[in-house]
């Protein structure tokens, strides 16, 4: 991708593999990108869903979560610190990368269930939850509640992408049953979009709920 806010273009060297590219072009409200380990899920969540979206959408407020700080450090913060100055500036104490186009990629964690309340009141245009099965249903539901756009508008060509909630996960963990219930209901094949009626707006009789999809990820998808 080549992204430019000024005369000089910025080159972002991320080449998604076919399964990752499918994730990035899907216009669904909530997505589960999951399956076997070593499928490239964490990398695509940070690079294609996090950094690339921020570069392309001025003012985007993106949030990338991992359950513990050591996991967040090892999988994501180490890469955020390596981004070039042409992209923007990383703030260590706030765990934020501030892009030159005013987009912000916030990195967060909540080791205790109660700590999720630290993110109350945020306007999260894009929510990315890595290893989502390690999060409780209460925590995942809480983050969905703040996944909104307010008055912010995406860049031309990105209509229908935001607000966006993307979970990536291996099987197992406290949230496994919740993710299976939400993203893999009976009768719906993987890779088929459907409406999650539990997310209907009760004030809007025309609302069908959140457009939802499960995209399986396998080790073979990560060459």
C-alpha positions as CSV (number, residue, x, y, z in Angstrom):
1,X,0.0,0.0,0.0
2,X,1.2,3.5,-0.8
3,X,-0.3,6.2,1.5
4,X,0.4,9.9,1.2
5,X,-0.9,12.9,3.2
6,X,1.8,15.3,1.8
7,X,3.6,15.4,-1.5
8,X,6.1,12.6,-0.5
9,X,4.4,9.2,-0.4
10,X,4.9,6.8,2.5
11,X,5.5,3.2,1.7
12,X,4.0,0.6,4.0
13,X,5.6,-2.8,3.2
14,X,2.9,-5.2,4.2
15,X,1.9,-7.9,1.7
16,X,-1.0,-9.9,3.0
17,X,-1.4,-13.6,2.1
18,X,-4.7,-14.7,0.5
19,X,-6.5,-15.5,3.7
20,X,-5.3,-12.3,5.3
21,X,-6.3,-10.3,2.3
22,X,-9.8,-11.8,2.6
23,X,-10.0,-10.6,6.2
24,X,-8.9,-7.1,5.2
25,X,-11.5,-6.6,2.4
26,X,-14.5,-8.0,4.3
27,X,-17.0,-5.2,5.2
28,X,-18.6,-6.8,8.2
29,X,-19.4,-5.2,11.6
30,X,-17.8,-8.0,13.6
31,X,-15.4,-10.6,12.4
32,X,-13.7,-13.6,14.0
33,X,-10.4,-14.6,12.4
34,X,-9.6,-17.8,14.1
35,X,-8.5,-21.4,14.1
36,X,-5.1,-23.2,14.4
37,X,-2.0,-21.7,15.8
38,X,0.6,-20.3,13.5
39,X,-1.9,-19.0,11.0
40,X,-0.6,-15.4,11.0
41,X,-3.5,-14.0,12.9
42,X,-1.7,-11.6,15.3
43,X,0.5,-10.2,12.5
44,X,-2.4,-9.5,10.2
45,X,-4.4,-8.0,13.1
46,X,-1.6,-5.4,13.8
47,X,-0.3,-4.8,10.3
48,X,-3.4,-5.0,8.0
49,X,-6.2,-4.1,10.4
50,X,-4.3,-1.8,12.7
51,X,-1.5,0.1,11.0
52,X,-2.8,0.0,7.5
53,X,-6.3,1.3,8.5
54,X,-4.7,4.1,10.5
55,X,-2.5,5.2,7.6
56,X,-5.5,5.3,5.3
57,X,-8.0,6.9,7.6
58,X,-7.2,10.3,9.1
59,X,-8.4,10.7,12.7
60,X,-9.2,6.9,13.1
61,X,-9.3,5.8,16.8
62,X,-8.1,2.2,16.8
63,X,-7.7,0.0,19.8
64,X,-5.6,-3.2,19.8
65,X,-5.9,-5.5,22.8
66,X,-4.2,-8.5,24.3
67,X,-5.1,-10.0,27.7
68,X,-1.8,-9.4,29.5
69,X,0.9,-6.8,29.2
70,X,3.8,-9.3,28.5
71,X,1.8,-10.7,25.6
72,X,1.0,-7.2,24.3
73,X,4.7,-6.4,24.6
74,X,5.9,-9.5,22.8
75,X,3.4,-9.5,20.0
76,X,2.6,-5.9,19.2
77,X,4.5,-3.2,21.1
78,X,7.8,-4.4,19.9
79,X,6.7,-3.8,16.3
80,X,5.0,-0.4,17.0
81,X,8.3,0.9,18.3
82,X,10.0,0.0,15.1
83,X,7.6,2.0,12.8
84,X,9.5,4.8,10.9
85,X,9.3,8.4,12.0
86,X,7.6,9.2,8.7
87,X,4.5,7.4,10.0
88,X,4.3,9.3,13.3
89,X,5.5,8.9,16.9
90,X,5.2,6.1,19.5
91,X,4.4,7.3,23.1
92,X,5.7,4.7,25.5
93,X,3.8,5.7,28.7
94,X,0.4,5.8,26.9
95,X,1.2,2.8,24.6
96,X,-0.1,4.8,21.7
97,X,1.2,5.3,18.2
98,X,0.2,8.8,16.9
99,X,0.1,8.9,13.1
100,X,0.8,12.1,11.3
101,X,-2.7,12.1,9.9
102,X,-4.1,12.2,13.5
103,X,-5.1,8.6,13.5
104,X,-4.2,6.8,16.8
105,X,-3.5,3.1,17.4
106,X,-3.9,2.5,21.1
107,X,-2.5,-0.7,22.6
108,X,-4.3,-2.0,25.7
109,X,-4.7,-5.0,28.0
110,X,-6.8,-6.1,31.0
111,X,-5.4,-8.9,33.1
112,X,-8.2,-8.7,35.6
113,X,-11.8,-8.7,34.4
114,X,-12.5,-5.5,36.4
115,X,-9.7,-3.7,34.6
116,X,-11.7,-3.5,31.4
117,X,-13.6,-0.6,32.9
118,X,-10.5,1.5,32.4
119,X,-11.6,1.8,28.8
120,X,-15.1,3.0,29.6
121,X,-16.4,6.1,27.6
122,X,-13.9,5.7,24.8
123,X,-15.0,6.2,21.2
124,X,-13.5,3.1,19.5
125,X,-13.9,3.3,15.8
126,X,-11.9,0.1,15.4
127,X,-11.5,-2.7,18.0
128,X,-9.0,-5.4,17.5
129,X,-8.8,-8.2,20.1
130,X,-6.0,-10.6,19.8
131,X,-6.4,-14.1,21.3
132,X,-10.0,-13.2,22.1
133,X,-10.8,-16.6,23.6
134,X,-8.7,-15.5,26.6
135,X,-11.2,-12.7,27.3
136,X,-14.4,-13.3,29.2
137,X,-17.8,-12.7,27.6
138,X,-18.3,-9.7,29.9
139,X,-15.0,-8.1,28.7
140,X,-15.7,-8.7,25.0
141,X,-19.3,-7.4,25.4
142,X,-18.0,-4.3,27.2
143,X,-15.6,-3.5,24.3
144,X,-18.4,-3.9,21.8
145,X,-20.4,-1.4,23.7
146,X,-17.8,1.3,23.0
147,X,-17.3,0.3,19.3
148,X,-18.8,3.4,17.7
149,X,-17.9,6.2,15.3
150,X,-19.8,9.3,16.6
151,X,-19.3,12.1,14.2
152,X,-16.1,10.7,12.7
153,X,-16.2,9.7,9.0
154,X,-13.8,7.3,7.3
155,X,-11.8,8.1,4.2
156,X,-13.4,7.8,0.8
157,X,-13.4,4.2,-0.2
158,X,-13.7,2.9,3.3
159,X,-17.4,3.5,3.7
160,X,-19.0,0.4,5.4
161,X,-15.7,-0.6,7.2
162,X,-16.3,1.2,10.5
163,X,-17.3,0.8,13.2
164,X,-15.4,-2.5,13.1
165,X,-14.8,-5.3,15.7
166,X,-12.2,-7.9,14.8
167,X,-11.4,-10.8,17.1
168,X,-8.5,-13.2,16.3
169,X,-8.1,-16.3,18.3
170,X,-7.0,-19.9,18.7
171,X,-9.5,-22.4,20.1
172,X,-9.8,-22.8,23.9
173,X,-10.0,-20.4,26.8
174,X,-12.7,-18.7,28.9
175,X,-14.2,-17.0,25.9
176,X,-14.3,-20.0,23.6
177,X,-18.0,-20.9,24.1
178,X,-19.0,-17.3,23.7
179,X,-17.1,-16.9,20.4
180,X,-18.5,-20.1,19.1
181,X,-22.1,-19.1,19.9
182,X,-21.7,-15.6,18.3
183,X,-19.7,-16.5,15.2
184,X,-20.6,-20.1,14.5
185,X,-24.4,-20.5,14.9
186,X,-26.0,-23.7,13.7
187,X,-26.7,-23.8,10.0
188,X,-24.2,-21.0,9.1
189,X,-21.1,-22.2,7.2
190,X,-17.7,-20.6,7.9
191,X,-17.0,-17.7,5.5
192,X,-20.7,-16.9,5.2
193,X,-21.9,-13.5,6.5
194,X,-25.0,-13.3,8.6
195,X,-26.7,-10.9,11.0
196,X,-26.1,-11.3,14.7
197,X,-29.6,-10.4,15.9
198,X,-28.5,-10.1,19.6
199,X,-26.8,-6.8,18.5
200,X,-30.0,-5.2,17.2
201,X,-30.8,-1.6,18.1
202,X,-34.0,-1.9,20.1
203,X,-35.0,1.6,19.1
204,X,-34.7,0.9,15.3
205,X,-37.3,-1.6,14.0
206,X,-35.4,-1.8,10.7
207,X,-32.1,-2.8,12.3
208,X,-31.1,-6.4,11.6
209,X,-28.2,-6.6,14.0
210,X,-24.4,-6.6,13.3
211,X,-23.3,-8.2,10.0
212,X,-21.0,-11.0,11.2
213,X,-18.6,-13.5,9.7
214,X,-16.2,-16.2,10.8
215,X,-13.1,-16.6,8.7
216,X,-11.1,-19.8,9.6
217,X,-7.3,-19.5,9.7
218,X,-5.0,-22.5,9.3
219,X,-1.3,-23.0,9.6
220,X,-1.3,-23.8,5.8
221,X,-2.6,-20.3,5.2
222,X,0.6,-18.8,6.5
223,X,3.4,-19.6,4.1
